[in-house]
C-alpha cells in the first residue's frame, strides 16, 4: 500500500465509521426526530477526529495481531 493510499484509506474509513456510528447511536439514544440532524452533526464533529486517531494508531496494531493469530506474515505498512 502506498503512503498516499494509506492516508486516503485512513481518512475515508474513519469518515465512514464516524458518520454511521454517530448517526445511529445519537438517533437510538435521543430519537430520530427533527432535532436529530443537529445532534448527529455535533456527535460527528467529536467522533471523526477520534476515529481517525484510532485508525492511525490502533488499527496497525490490530492488523499485526490478526496476522499473528491467523499465522500469516504481516503486510508492510507505508
mmJSON file of the N, C-alpha and C atoms, coordinates in Angstrom:
{"data_MODEL":{"atom_site":{
"group_PDB":["ATOM","ATOM","ATOM","ATOM","ATOM","ATOM","ATOM","ATOM","ATOM","ATOM","ATOM","ATOM","ATOM","ATOM","ATOM","ATOM","ATOM","ATOM","ATOM","ATOM","ATOM","ATOM","ATOM","ATOM","ATOM","ATOM","ATOM","ATOM","ATOM","ATOM","ATOM","ATOM","ATOM","ATOM","ATOM","ATOM","ATOM","ATOM","ATOM","ATOM","ATOM","ATOM","ATOM","ATOM","ATOM","ATOM","ATOM","ATOM","ATOM","ATOM","ATOM","ATOM","ATOM","ATOM","ATOM","ATOM","ATOM","ATOM","ATOM","ATOM","ATOM","ATOM","ATOM","ATOM","ATOM","ATOM","ATOM","ATOM","ATOM","ATOM","ATOM","ATOM","ATOM","ATOM","ATOM","ATOM","ATOM","ATOM","ATOM","ATOM","ATOM","ATOM","ATOM","ATOM","ATOM","ATOM","ATOM","ATOM","ATOM","ATOM","ATOM","ATOM","ATOM","ATOM","ATOM","ATOM","ATOM","ATOM","ATOM","ATOM","ATOM","ATOM","ATOM","ATOM","ATOM","ATOM","ATOM","ATOM","ATOM","ATOM","ATOM","ATOM","ATOM","ATOM","ATOM","ATOM","ATOM","ATOM","ATOM","ATOM","ATOM","ATOM","ATOM","ATOM","ATOM","ATOM","ATOM","ATOM","ATOM","ATOM","ATOM","ATOM","ATOM","ATOM","ATOM","ATOM","ATOM","ATOM","ATOM","ATOM","ATOM","ATOM","ATOM","ATOM","ATOM","ATOM","ATOM","ATOM","ATOM","ATOM","ATOM","ATOM","ATOM","ATOM","ATOM","ATOM","ATOM","ATOM","ATOM","ATOM","ATOM","ATOM","ATOM","ATOM","ATOM","ATOM","ATOM","ATOM","ATOM","ATOM","ATOM","ATOM","ATOM","ATOM","ATOM","ATOM","ATOM","ATOM","ATOM","ATOM","ATOM","ATOM","ATOM","ATOM","ATOM","ATOM","ATOM","ATOM","ATOM","ATOM","ATOM","ATOM","ATOM","ATOM","ATOM","ATOM","ATOM","ATOM","ATOM","ATOM","ATOM","ATOM","ATOM","ATOM","ATOM","ATOM","ATOM","ATOM","ATOM","ATOM","ATOM","ATOM","ATOM","ATOM","ATOM","ATOM","ATOM","ATOM","ATOM","ATOM","ATOM","ATOM","ATOM","ATOM","ATOM","ATOM","ATOM","ATOM","ATOM","ATOM","ATOM","ATOM","ATOM","ATOM"],
"id":[1,2,3,4,5,6,7,8,9,10,11,12,13,14,15,16,17,18,19,20,21,22,23,24,25,26,27,28,29,30,31,32,33,34,35,36,37,38,39,40,41,42,43,44,45,46,47,48,49,50,51,52,53,54,55,56,57,58,59,60,61,62,63,64,65,66,67,68,69,70,71,72,73,74,75,76,77,78,79,80,81,82,83,84,85,86,87,88,89,90,91,92,93,94,95,96,97,98,99,100,101,102,103,104,105,106,107,108,109,110,111,112,113,114,115,116,117,118,119,120,121,122,123,124,125,126,127,128,129,130,131,132,133,134,135,136,137,138,139,140,141,142,143,144,145,146,147,148,149,150,151,152,153,154,155,156,157,158,159,160,161,162,163,164,165,166,167,168,169,170,171,172,173,174,175,176,177,178,179,180,181,182,183,184,185,186,187,188,189,190,191,192,193,194,195,196,197,198,199,200,201,202,203,204,205,206,207,208,209,210,211,212,213,214,215,216,217,218,219,220,221,222,223,224,225,226,227,228,229,230,231,232,233,234],
"type_symbol":["N","C","C","N","C","C","N","C","C","N","C","C","N","C","C","N","C","C","N","C","C","N","C","C","N","C","C","N","C","C","N","C","C","N","C","C","N","C","C","N","C","C","N","C","C","N","C","C","N","C","C","N","C","C","N","C","C","N","C","C","N","C","C","N","C","C","N","C","C","N","C","C","N","C","C","N","C","C","N","C","C","N","C","C","N","C","C","N","C","C","N","C","C","N","C","C","N","C","C","N","C","C","N","C","C","N","C","C","N","C","C","N","C","C","N","C","C","N","C","C","N","C","C","N","C","C","N","C","C","N","C","C","N","C","C","N","C","C","N","C","C","N","C","C","N","C","C","N","C","C","N","C","C","N","C","C","N","C","C","N","C","C","N","C","C","N","C","C","N","C","C","N","C","C","N","C","C","N","C","C","N","C","C","N","C","C","N","C","C","N","C","C","N","C","C","N","C","C","N","C","C","N","C","C","N","C","C","N","C","C","N","C","C","N","C","C","N","C","C","N","C","C","N","C","C","N","C","C","N","C","C","N","C","C"],
"label_atom_id":["N","CA","C","N","CA","C","N","CA","C","N","CA","C","N","CA","C","N","CA","C","N","CA","C","N","CA","C","N","CA","C","N","CA","C","N","CA","C","N","CA","C","N","CA","C","N","CA","C","N","CA","C","N","CA","C","N","CA","C","N","CA","C","N","CA","C","N","CA","C","N","CA","C","N","CA","C","N","CA","C","N","CA","C","N","CA","C","N","CA","C","N","CA","C","N","CA","C","N","CA","C","N","CA","C","N","CA","C","N","CA","C","N","CA","C","N","CA","C","N","CA","C","N","CA","C","N","CA","C","N","CA","C","N","CA","C","N","CA","C","N","CA","C","N","CA","C","N","CA","C","N","CA","C","N","CA","C","N","CA","C","N","CA","C","N","CA","C","N","CA","C","N","CA","C","N","CA","C","N","CA","C","N","CA","C","N","CA","C","N","CA","C","N","CA","C","N","CA","C","N","CA","C","N","CA","C","N","CA","C","N","CA","C","N","CA","C","N","CA","C","N","CA","C","N","CA","C","N","CA","C","N","CA","C","N","CA","C","N","CA","C","N","CA","C","N","CA","C","N","CA","C","N","CA","C","N","CA","C","N","CA","C","N","CA","C","N","CA","C","N","CA","C"],
"label_alt_id":[null,null,null,null,null,null,null,null,null,null,null,null,null,null,null,null,null,null,null,null,null,null,null,null,null,null,null,null,null,null,null,null,null,null,null,null,null,null,null,null,null,null,null,null,null,null,null,null,null,null,null,null,null,null,null,null,null,null,null,null,null,null,null,null,null,null,null,null,null,null,null,null,null,null,null,null,null,null,null,null,null,null,null,null,null,null,null,null,null,null,null,null,null,null,null,null,null,null,null,null,null,null,null,null,null,null,null,null,null,null,null,null,null,null,null,null,null,null,null,null,null,null,null,null,null,null,null,null,null,null,null,null,null,null,null,null,null,null,null,null,null,null,null,null,null,null,null,null,null,null,null,null,null,null,null,null,null,null,null,null,null,null,null,null,null,null,null,null,null,null,null,null,null,null,null,null,null,null,null,null,null,null,null,null,null,null,null,null,null,null,null,null,null,null,null,null,null,null,null,null,null,null,null,null,null,null,null,null,null,null,null,null,null,null,null,null,null,null,null,null,null,null,null,null,null,null,null,null,null,null,null,null,null,null],
"label_comp_id":["UNK","UNK","UNK","UNK","UNK","UNK","UNK","UNK","UNK","UNK","UNK","UNK","UNK","UNK","UNK","UNK","UNK","UNK","UNK","UNK","UNK","UNK","UNK","UNK","UNK","UNK","UNK","UNK","UNK","UNK","UNK","UNK","UNK","UNK","UNK","UNK","UNK","UNK","UNK","UNK","UNK","UNK","UNK","UNK","UNK","UNK","UNK","UNK","UNK","UNK","UNK","UNK","UNK","UNK","UNK","UNK","UNK","UNK","UNK","UNK","UNK","UNK","UNK","UNK","UNK","UNK","UNK","UNK","UNK","UNK","UNK","UNK","UNK","UNK","UNK","UNK","UNK","UNK","UNK","UNK","UNK","UNK","UNK","UNK","UNK","UNK","UNK","UNK","UNK","UNK","UNK","UNK","UNK","UNK","UNK","UNK","UNK","UNK","UNK","UNK","UNK","UNK","UNK","UNK","UNK","UNK","UNK","UNK","UNK","UNK","UNK","UNK","UNK","UNK","UNK","UNK","UNK","UNK","UNK","UNK","UNK","UNK","UNK","UNK","UNK","UNK","UNK","UNK","UNK","UNK","UNK","UNK","UNK","UNK","UNK","UNK","UNK","UNK","UNK","UNK","UNK","UNK","UNK","UNK","UNK","UNK","UNK","UNK","UNK","UNK","UNK","UNK","UNK","UNK","UNK","UNK","UNK","UNK","UNK","UNK","UNK","UNK","UNK","UNK","UNK","UNK","UNK","UNK","UNK","UNK","UNK","UNK","UNK","UNK","UNK","UNK","UNK","UNK","UNK","UNK","UNK","UNK","UNK","UNK","UNK","UNK","UNK","UNK","UNK","UNK","UNK","UNK","UNK","UNK","UNK","UNK","UNK","UNK","UNK","UNK","UNK","UNK","UNK","UNK","UNK","UNK","UNK","UNK","UNK","UNK","UNK","UNK","UNK","UNK","UNK","UNK","UNK","UNK","UNK","UNK","UNK","UNK","UNK","UNK","UNK","UNK","UNK","UNK","UNK","UNK","UNK","UNK","UNK","UNK"],
"label_asym_id":["A","A","A","A","A","A","A","A","A","A","A","A","A","A","A","A","A","A","A","A","A","A","A","A","A","A","A","A","A","A","A","A","A","A","A","A","A","A","A","A","A","A","A","A","A","A","A","A","A","A","A","A","A","A","A","A","A","A","A","A","A","A","A","A","A","A","A","A","A","A","A","A","A","A","A","A","A","A","A","A","A","A","A","A","A","A","A","A","A","A","A","A","A","A","A","A","A","A","A","A","A","A","A","A","A","A","A","A","A","A","A","A","A","A","A","A","A","A","A","A","A","A","A","A","A","A","A","A","A","A","A","A","A","A","A","A","A","A","A","A","A","A","A","A","A","A","A","A","A","A","A","A","A","A","A","A","A","A","A","A","A","A","A","A","A","A","A","A","A","A","A","A","A","A","A","A","A","A","A","A","A","A","A","A","A","A","A","A","A","A","A","A","A","A","A","A","A","A","A","A","A","A","A","A","A","A","A","A","A","A","A","A","A","A","A","A","A","A","A","A","A","A","A","A","A","A","A","A","A","A","A","A","A","A"],
"label_entity_id":["1","1","1","1","1","1","1","1","1","1","1","1","1","1","1","1","1","1","1","1","1","1","1","1","1","1","1","1","1","1","1","1","1","1","1","1","1","1","1","1","1","1","1","1","1","1","1","1","1","1","1","1","1","1","1","1","1","1","1","1","1","1","1","1","1","1","1","1","1","1","1","1","1","1","1","1","1","1","1","1","1","1","1","1","1","1","1","1","1","1","1","1","1","1","1","1","1","1","1","1","1","1","1","1","1","1","1","1","1","1","1","1","1","1","1","1","1","1","1","1","1","1","1","1","1","1","1","1","1","1","1","1","1","1","1","1","1","1","1","1","1","1","1","1","1","1","1","1","1","1","1","1","1","1","1","1","1","1","1","1","1","1","1","1","1","1","1","1","1","1","1","1","1","1","1","1","1","1","1","1","1","1","1","1","1","1","1","1","1","1","1","1","1","1","1","1","1","1","1","1","1","1","1","1","1","1","1","1","1","1","1","1","1","1","1","1","1","1","1","1","1","1","1","1","1","1","1","1","1","1","1","1","1","1"],
"label_seq_id":[1,1,1,2,2,2,3,3,3,4,4,4,5,5,5,6,6,6,7,7,7,8,8,8,9,9,9,10,10,10,11,11,11,12,12,12,13,13,13,14,14,14,15,15,15,16,16,16,17,17,17,18,18,18,19,19,19,20,20,20,21,21,21,22,22,22,23,23,23,24,24,24,25,25,25,26,26,26,27,27,27,28,28,28,29,29,29,30,30,30,31,31,31,32,32,32,33,33,33,34,34,34,35,35,35,36,36,36,37,37,37,38,38,38,39,39,39,40,40,40,41,41,41,42,42,42,43,43,43,44,44,44,45,45,45,46,46,46,47,47,47,48,48,48,49,49,49,50,50,50,51,51,51,52,52,52,53,53,53,54,54,54,55,55,55,56,56,56,57,57,57,58,58,58,59,59,59,60,60,60,61,61,61,62,62,62,63,63,63,64,64,64,65,65,65,66,66,66,67,67,67,68,68,68,69,69,69,70,70,70,71,71,71,72,72,72,73,73,73,74,74,74,75,75,75,76,76,76,77,77,77,78,78,78],
"pdbx_PDB_ins_code":[null,null,null,null,null,null,null,null,null,null,null,null,null,null,null,null,null,null,null,null,null,null,null,null,null,null,null,null,null,null,null,null,null,null,null,null,null,null,null,null,null,null,null,null,null,null,null,null,null,null,null,null,null,null,null,null,null,null,null,null,null,null,null,null,null,null,null,null,null,null,null,null,null,null,null,null,null,null,null,null,null,null,null,null,null,null,null,null,null,null,null,null,null,null,null,null,null,null,null,null,null,null,null,null,null,null,null,null,null,null,null,null,null,null,null,null,null,null,null,null,null,null,null,null,null,null,null,null,null,null,null,null,null,null,null,null,null,null,null,null,null,null,null,null,null,null,null,null,null,null,null,null,null,null,null,null,null,null,null,null,null,null,null,null,null,null,null,null,null,null,null,null,null,null,null,null,null,null,null,null,null,null,null,null,null,null,null,null,null,null,null,null,null,null,null,null,null,null,null,null,null,null,null,null,null,null,null,null,null,null,null,null,null,null,null,null,null,null,null,null,null,null,null,null,null,null,null,null,null,null,null,null,null,null],
"Cartn_x":[0.85,0.0,0.896,0.632,1.439,1.082,1.95,1.718,0.441,0.249,-0.955,-2.207,-2.159,-3.3,-3.576,-2.525,-2.689,-3.471,-3.085,-3.761,-5.188,-5.393,-6.748,-7.639,-7.121,-7.868,-8.198,-7.23,-7.459,-8.523,-8.46,-9.443,-10.842,-10.934,-12.249,-12.878,-12.085,-12.655,-13.07,-12.276,-12.663,-13.881,-13.967,-15.138,-16.391,-16.3,-17.451,-17.903,-16.958,-17.311,-17.912,-17.337,-17.828,-19.232,-19.488,-20.818,-21.871,-21.584,-22.576,-22.787,-21.707,-21.843,-22.434,-21.982,-22.536,-24.005,-24.368,-25.767,-26.663,-26.244,-27.062,-27.185,-26.065,-26.108,-26.858,-26.67,-27.41,-28.898,-29.256,-30.668,-31.279,-30.544,-31.042,-31.232,-30.262,-30.325,-31.315,-31.385,-32.18,-33.428,-33.564,-34.732,-34.473,-35.085,-34.968,-36.09,-35.857,-36.853,-36.254,-36.933,-36.462,-35.156,-34.803,-33.55,-32.362,-32.669,-31.64,-30.513,-30.76,-29.631,-28.595,-29.038,-28.092,-27.314,-27.991,-27.323,-26.328,-26.711,-25.829,-24.569,-24.734,-23.582,-22.645,-23.201,-22.375,-21.608,-22.283,-21.624,-20.542,-20.808,-19.842,-18.576,-18.723,-17.572,-16.612,-17.146,-16.306,-15.804,-16.671,-16.353,-15.278,-15.274,-14.335,-12.872,-12.5,-11.09,-10.692,-11.631,-11.333,-11.142,-12.042,-11.941,-10.659,-10.297,-9.071,-7.842,-7.805,-6.677,-6.548,-7.672,-7.643,-7.248,-7.72,-7.373,-5.874,-5.254,-3.823,-2.942,-3.463,-2.636,-2.968,-4.228,-4.626,-4.766,-5.3,-5.548,-4.294,-3.139,-1.94,-1.602,-1.833,-1.577,-2.587,-3.842,-4.874,-4.533,-4.034,-3.636,-2.491,-1.521,-0.414,-0.924,-1.816,-2.376,-3.177,-3.981,-4.778,-3.887,-2.8,-1.848,-1.205,-0.837,-0.22,-1.201,-2.451,-3.462,-3.787,-3.76,-4.061,-2.856,-1.688,-0.483,0.06,-0.238,0.268,1.228,2.204,3.137,2.42,2.718,2.078,2.533,1.635,1.985,2.665,3.684,4.384,3.496,3.64,2.878,3.696,2.975,3.649,4.191],
"Cartn_y":[-1.173,0.0,1.236,2.133,3.348,4.283,5.227,6.187,6.995,7.397,8.163,7.313,6.066,5.175,4.928,4.814,4.633,5.796,7.034,8.211,8.355,8.12,8.204,7.148,5.947,4.873,5.217,5.75,6.124,7.216,8.208,9.294,8.793,8.012,7.549,6.54,5.625,4.637,5.284,6.226,6.899,7.79,8.444,9.261,8.395,7.275,6.375,5.857,5.395,4.882,5.969,7.162,8.249,8.683,8.789,9.194,8.17,6.905,5.862,5.677,5.548,5.274,6.458,7.675,8.825,9.02,8.78,8.913,7.879,6.63,5.571,5.686,5.928,5.992,7.223,8.366,9.557,9.387,8.809,8.568,7.544,6.496,5.464,6.016,6.764,7.269,8.421,9.318,10.534,10.566,9.622,9.556,10.201,9.628,10.16,11.173,12.391,13.441,14.639,15.775,16.955,17.53,17.203,17.676,16.765,15.6,14.596,15.039,15.693,16.071,16.965,17.919,18.79,18.0,17.094,16.26,15.33,14.775,13.903,14.662,15.872,16.653,16.937,17.322,17.562,16.302,15.172,13.903,13.562,13.827,13.539,14.373,15.644,16.537,15.976,15.302,14.665,13.307,12.559,11.176,11.057,11.956,11.772,11.913,12.946,13.001,11.794,11.317,10.145,8.918,8.729,7.581,7.642,8.82,8.961,8.65,9.161,8.889,7.393,6.75,5.305,4.543,5.001,4.358,4.428,5.511,5.69,5.044,4.843,4.315,2.872,2.557,1.23,0.235,0.677,-0.246,-0.978,-0.321,-1.091,-2.203,-1.961,-2.994,-4.131,-3.788,-4.808,-5.667,-5.046,-5.809,-6.771,-6.305,-7.188,-8.355,-8.074,-9.129,-10.122,-9.629,-10.54,-11.404,-10.833,-11.628,-12.702,-12.347,-13.311,-14.427,-14.041,-15.046,-15.968,-15.414,-16.2,-16.987,-16.693,-17.401,-16.979,-15.754,-15.222,-14.07,-13.872,-12.76,-11.423,-10.44,-9.131,-8.435,-7.664,-6.89,-5.602,-5.14,-3.925,-2.69,-1.755,-0.505,0.556,1.548,2.668,3.641],
"Cartn_z":[0.0,0.0,0.0,-0.925,-0.989,0.169,0.43,1.51,1.256,-0.005,-0.35,-0.137,-0.573,-0.392,1.086,1.891,3.334,3.935,3.597,4.151,3.643,2.355,1.797,2.441,2.592,3.24,4.692,5.418,6.818,6.931,6.056,6.088,5.735,4.661,4.231,5.189,5.705,6.63,7.943,8.448,9.689,9.463,8.314,7.987,7.935,7.247,7.118,8.476,9.278,10.605,11.481,11.453,12.299,11.892,10.59,10.116,10.535,10.268,10.549,12.049,12.798,14.226,14.986,14.7,15.415,15.067,13.805,13.4,14.044,13.997,14.577,16.095,16.756,18.212,18.723,18.083,18.529,18.262,17.142,16.862,17.799,18.096,19.007,20.417,20.906,22.278,22.452,21.472,21.634,20.765,19.864,18.997,17.652,16.635,15.278,15.063,15.54,15.417,14.694,14.721,13.996,14.556,15.79,16.387,16.054,15.547,15.323,14.39,13.245,12.379,13.077,13.873,14.592,15.641,16.321,17.332,16.648,15.508,14.732,14.338,13.831,13.403,14.581,15.731,16.916,17.319,17.269,17.61,16.596,15.329,14.274,14.434,14.806,14.981,16.039,17.018,18.048,17.555,16.889,16.527,15.448,14.45,13.35,13.774,14.533,14.964,15.824,16.646,17.472,16.582,15.617,14.709,13.885,13.417,12.624,13.474,14.68,15.584,15.862,16.143,16.388,15.131,13.993,12.736,12.459,12.839,12.589,13.654,14.849,15.936,16.312,16.46,16.93,15.777,14.651,13.542,13.069,12.937,12.55,13.551,14.826,15.831,15.723,15.421,15.22,14.007,12.949,11.764,12.077,12.865,13.26,14.091,15.042,15.884,15.049,14.126,13.306,12.411,11.898,11.107,11.96,13.179,14.09,14.438,14.74,15.087,13.915,12.709,11.523,11.024,11.578,11.18,9.832,9.433,8.149,8.442,7.56,7.792,7.612,8.46,8.315,7.039,6.46,5.274,5.71,4.979,5.376,5.235,6.169,6.137,5.427,4.864,4.192,5.215],
"occupancy":[1.0,1.0,1.0,1.0,1.0,1.0,1.0,1.0,1.0,1.0,1.0,1.0,1.0,1.0,1.0,1.0,1.0,1.0,1.0,1.0,1.0,1.0,1.0,1.0,1.0,1.0,1.0,1.0,1.0,1.0,1.0,1.0,1.0,1.0,1.0,1.0,1.0,1.0,1.0,1.0,1.0,1.0,1.0,1.0,1.0,1.0,1.0,1.0,1.0,1.0,1.0,1.0,1.0,1.0,1.0,1.0,1.0,1.0,1.0,1.0,1.0,1.0,1.0,1.0,1.0,1.0,1.0,1.0,1.0,1.0,1.0,1.0,1.0,1.0,1.0,1.0,1.0,1.0,1.0,1.0,1.0,1.0,1.0,1.0,1.0,1.0,1.0,1.0,1.0,1.0,1.0,1.0,1.0,1.0,1.0,1.0,1.0,1.0,1.0,1.0,1.0,1.0,1.0,1.0,1.0,1.0,1.0,1.0,1.0,1.0,1.0,1.0,1.0,1.0,1.0,1.0,1.0,1.0,1.0,1.0,1.0,1.0,1.0,1.0,1.0,1.0,1.0,1.0,1.0,1.0,1.0,1.0,1.0,1.0,1.0,1.0,1.0,1.0,1.0,1.0,1.0,1.0,1.0,1.0,1.0,1.0,1.0,1.0,1.0,1.0,1.0,1.0,1.0,1.0,1.0,1.0,1.0,1.0,1.0,1.0,1.0,1.0,1.0,1.0,1.0,1.0,1.0,1.0,1.0,1.0,1.0,1.0,1.0,1.0,1.0,1.0,1.0,1.0,1.0,1.0,1.0,1.0,1.0,1.0,1.0,1.0,1.0,1.0,1.0,1.0,1.0,1.0,1.0,1.0,1.0,1.0,1.0,1.0,1.0,1.0,1.0,1.0,1.0,1.0,1.0,1.0,1.0,1.0,1.0,1.0,1.0,1.0,1.0,1.0,1.0,1.0,1.0,1.0,1.0,1.0,1.0,1.0,1.0,1.0,1.0,1.0,1.0,1.0,1.0,1.0,1.0,1.0,1.0,1.0],
"B_iso_or_equiv":[0.0,0.0,0.0,0.0,0.0,0.0,0.0,0.0,0.0,0.0,0.0,0.0,0.0,0.0,0.0,0.0,0.0,0.0,0.0,0.0,0.0,0.0,0.0,0.0,0.0,0.0,0.0,0.0,0.0,0.0,0.0,0.0,0.0,0.0,0.0,0.0,0.0,0.0,0.0,0.0,0.0,0.0,0.0,0.0,0.0,0.0,0.0,0.0,0.0,0.0,0.0,0.0,0.0,0.0,0.0,0.0,0.0,0.0,0.0,0.0,0.0,0.0,0.0,0.0,0.0,0.0,0.0,0.0,0.0,0.0,0.0,0.0,0.0,0.0,0.0,0.0,0.0,0.0,0.0,0.0,0.0,0.0,0.0,0.0,0.0,0.0,0.0,0.0,0.0,0.0,0.0,0.0,0.0,0.0,0.0,0.0,0.0,0.0,0.0,0.0,0.0,0.0,0.0,0.0,0.0,0.0,0.0,0.0,0.0,0.0,0.0,0.0,0.0,0.0,0.0,0.0,0.0,0.0,0.0,0.0,0.0,0.0,0.0,0.0,0.0,0.0,0.0,0.0,0.0,0.0,0.0,0.0,0.0,0.0,0.0,0.0,0.0,0.0,0.0,0.0,0.0,0.0,0.0,0.0,0.0,0.0,0.0,0.0,0.0,0.0,0.0,0.0,0.0,0.0,0.0,0.0,0.0,0.0,0.0,0.0,0.0,0.0,0.0,0.0,0.0,0.0,0.0,0.0,0.0,0.0,0.0,0.0,0.0,0.0,0.0,0.0,0.0,0.0,0.0,0.0,0.0,0.0,0.0,0.0,0.0,0.0,0.0,0.0,0.0,0.0,0.0,0.0,0.0,0.0,0.0,0.0,0.0,0.0,0.0,0.0,0.0,0.0,0.0,0.0,0.0,0.0,0.0,0.0,0.0,0.0,0.0,0.0,0.0,0.0,0.0,0.0,0.0,0.0,0.0,0.0,0.0,0.0,0.0,0.0,0.0,0.0,0.0,0.0,0.0,0.0,0.0,0.0,0.0,0.0],
"pdbx_formal_charge":[null,null,null,null,null,null,null,null,null,null,null,null,null,null,null,null,null,null,null,null,null,null,null,null,null,null,null,null,null,null,null,null,null,null,null,null,null,null,null,null,null,null,null,null,null,null,null,null,null,null,null,null,null,null,null,null,null,null,null,null,null,null,null,null,null,null,null,null,null,null,null,null,null,null,null,null,null,null,null,null,null,null,null,null,null,null,null,null,null,null,null,null,null,null,null,null,null,null,null,null,null,null,null,null,null,null,null,null,null,null,null,null,null,null,null,null,null,null,null,null,null,null,null,null,null,null,null,null,null,null,null,null,null,null,null,null,null,null,null,null,null,null,null,null,null,null,null,null,null,null,null,null,null,null,null,null,null,null,null,null,null,null,null,null,null,null,null,null,null,null,null,null,null,null,null,null,null,null,null,null,null,null,null,null,null,null,null,null,null,null,null,null,null,null,null,null,null,null,null,null,null,null,null,null,null,null,null,null,null,null,null,null,null,null,null,null,null,null,null,null,null,null,null,null,null,null,null,null,null,null,null,null,null,null],
"auth_seq_id":[1,1,1,2,2,2,3,3,3,4,4,4,5,5,5,6,6,6,7,7,7,8,8,8,9,9,9,10,10,10,11,11,11,12,12,12,13,13,13,14,14,14,15,15,15,16,16,16,17,17,17,18,18,18,19,19,19,20,20,20,21,21,21,22,22,22,23,23,23,24,24,24,25,25,25,26,26,26,27,27,27,28,28,28,29,29,29,30,30,30,31,31,31,32,32,32,33,33,33,34,34,34,35,35,35,36,36,36,37,37,37,38,38,38,39,39,39,40,40,40,41,41,41,42,42,42,43,43,43,44,44,44,45,45,45,46,46,46,47,47,47,48,48,48,49,49,49,50,50,50,51,51,51,52,52,52,53,53,53,54,54,54,55,55,55,56,56,56,57,57,57,58,58,58,59,59,59,60,60,60,61,61,61,62,62,62,63,63,63,64,64,64,65,65,65,66,66,66,67,67,67,68,68,68,69,69,69,70,70,70,71,71,71,72,72,72,73,73,73,74,74,74,75,75,75,76,76,76,77,77,77,78,78,78],
"auth_comp_id":["UNK","UNK","UNK","UNK","UNK","UNK","UNK","UNK","UNK","UNK","UNK","UNK","UNK","UNK","UNK","UNK","UNK","UNK","UNK","UNK","UNK","UNK","UNK","UNK","UNK","UNK","UNK","UNK","UNK","UNK","UNK","UNK","UNK","UNK","UNK","UNK","UNK","UNK","UNK","UNK","UNK","UNK","UNK","UNK","UNK","UNK","UNK","UNK","UNK","UNK","UNK","UNK","UNK","UNK","UNK","UNK","UNK","UNK","UNK","UNK","UNK","UNK","UNK","UNK","UNK","UNK","UNK","UNK","UNK","UNK","UNK","UNK","UNK","UNK","UNK","UNK","UNK","UNK","UNK","UNK","UNK","UNK","UNK","UNK","UNK","UNK","UNK","UNK","UNK","UNK","UNK","UNK","UNK","UNK","UNK","UNK","UNK","UNK","UNK","UNK","UNK","UNK","UNK","UNK","UNK","UNK","UNK","UNK","UNK","UNK","UNK","UNK","UNK","UNK","UNK","UNK","UNK","UNK","UNK","UNK","UNK","UNK","UNK","UNK","UNK","UNK","UNK","UNK","UNK","UNK","UNK","UNK","UNK","UNK","UNK","UNK","UNK","UNK","UNK","UNK","UNK","UNK","UNK","UNK","UNK","UNK","UNK","UNK","UNK","UNK","UNK","UNK","UNK","UNK","UNK","UNK","UNK","UNK","UNK","UNK","UNK","UNK","UNK","UNK","UNK","UNK","UNK","UNK","UNK","UNK","UNK","UNK","UNK","UNK","UNK","UNK","UNK","UNK","UNK","UNK","UNK","UNK","UNK","UNK","UNK","UNK","UNK","UNK","UNK","UNK","UNK","UNK","UNK","UNK","UNK","UNK","UNK","UNK","UNK","UNK","UNK","UNK","UNK","UNK","UNK","UNK","UNK","UNK","UNK","UNK","UNK","UNK","UNK","UNK","UNK","UNK","UNK","UNK","UNK","UNK","UNK","UNK","UNK","UNK","UNK","UNK","UNK","UNK","UNK","UNK","UNK","UNK","UNK","UNK"],
"auth_asym_id":["A","A","A","A","A","A","A","A","A","A","A","A","A","A","A","A","A","A","A","A","A","A","A","A","A","A","A","A","A","A","A","A","A","A","A","A","A","A","A","A","A","A","A","A","A","A","A","A","A","A","A","A","A","A","A","A","A","A","A","A","A","A","A","A","A","A","A","A","A","A","A","A","A","A","A","A","A","A","A","A","A","A","A","A","A","A","A","A","A","A","A","A","A","A","A","A","A","A","A","A","A","A","A","A","A","A","A","A","A","A","A","A","A","A","A","A","A","A","A","A","A","A","A","A","A","A","A","A","A","A","A","A","A","A","A","A","A","A","A","A","A","A","A","A","A","A","A","A","A","A","A","A","A","A","A","A","A","A","A","A","A","A","A","A","A","A","A","A","A","A","A","A","A","A","A","A","A","A","A","A","A","A","A","A","A","A","A","A","A","A","A","A","A","A","A","A","A","A","A","A","A","A","A","A","A","A","A","A","A","A","A","A","A","A","A","A","A","A","A","A","A","A","A","A","A","A","A","A","A","A","A","A","A","A"],
"auth_atom_id":["N","CA","C","N","CA","C","N","CA","C","N","CA","C","N","CA","C","N","CA","C","N","CA","C","N","CA","C","N","CA","C","N","CA","C","N","CA","C","N","CA","C","N","CA","C","N","CA","C","N","CA","C","N","CA","C","N","CA","C","N","CA","C","N","CA","C","N","CA","C","N","CA","C","N","CA","C","N","CA","C","N","CA","C","N","CA","C","N","CA","C","N","CA","C","N","CA","C","N","CA","C","N","CA","C","N","CA","C","N","CA","C","N","CA","C","N","CA","C","N","CA","C","N","CA","C","N","CA","C","N","CA","C","N","CA","C","N","CA","C","N","CA","C","N","CA","C","N","CA","C","N","CA","C","N","CA","C","N","CA","C","N","CA","C","N","CA","C","N","CA","C","N","CA","C","N","CA","C","N","CA","C","N","CA","C","N","CA","C","N","CA","C","N","CA","C","N","CA","C","N","CA","C","N","CA","C","N","CA","C","N","CA","C","N","CA","C","N","CA","C","N","CA","C","N","CA","C","N","CA","C","N","CA","C","N","CA","C","N","CA","C","N","CA","C","N","CA","C","N","CA","C","N","CA","C","N","CA","C","N","CA","C","N","CA","C","N","CA","C","N","CA","C"],
"pdbx_PDB_model_num":[1,1,1,1,1,1,1,1,1,1,1,1,1,1,1,1,1,1,1,1,1,1,1,1,1,1,1,1,1,1,1,1,1,1,1,1,1,1,1,1,1,1,1,1,1,1,1,1,1,1,1,1,1,1,1,1,1,1,1,1,1,1,1,1,1,1,1,1,1,1,1,1,1,1,1,1,1,1,1,1,1,1,1,1,1,1,1,1,1,1,1,1,1,1,1,1,1,1,1,1,1,1,1,1,1,1,1,1,1,1,1,1,1,1,1,1,1,1,1,1,1,1,1,1,1,1,1,1,1,1,1,1,1,1,1,1,1,1,1,1,1,1,1,1,1,1,1,1,1,1,1,1,1,1,1,1,1,1,1,1,1,1,1,1,1,1,1,1,1,1,1,1,1,1,1,1,1,1,1,1,1,1,1,1,1,1,1,1,1,1,1,1,1,1,1,1,1,1,1,1,1,1,1,1,1,1,1,1,1,1,1,1,1,1,1,1,1,1,1,1,1,1,1,1,1,1,1,1,1,1,1,1,1,1]
}}}
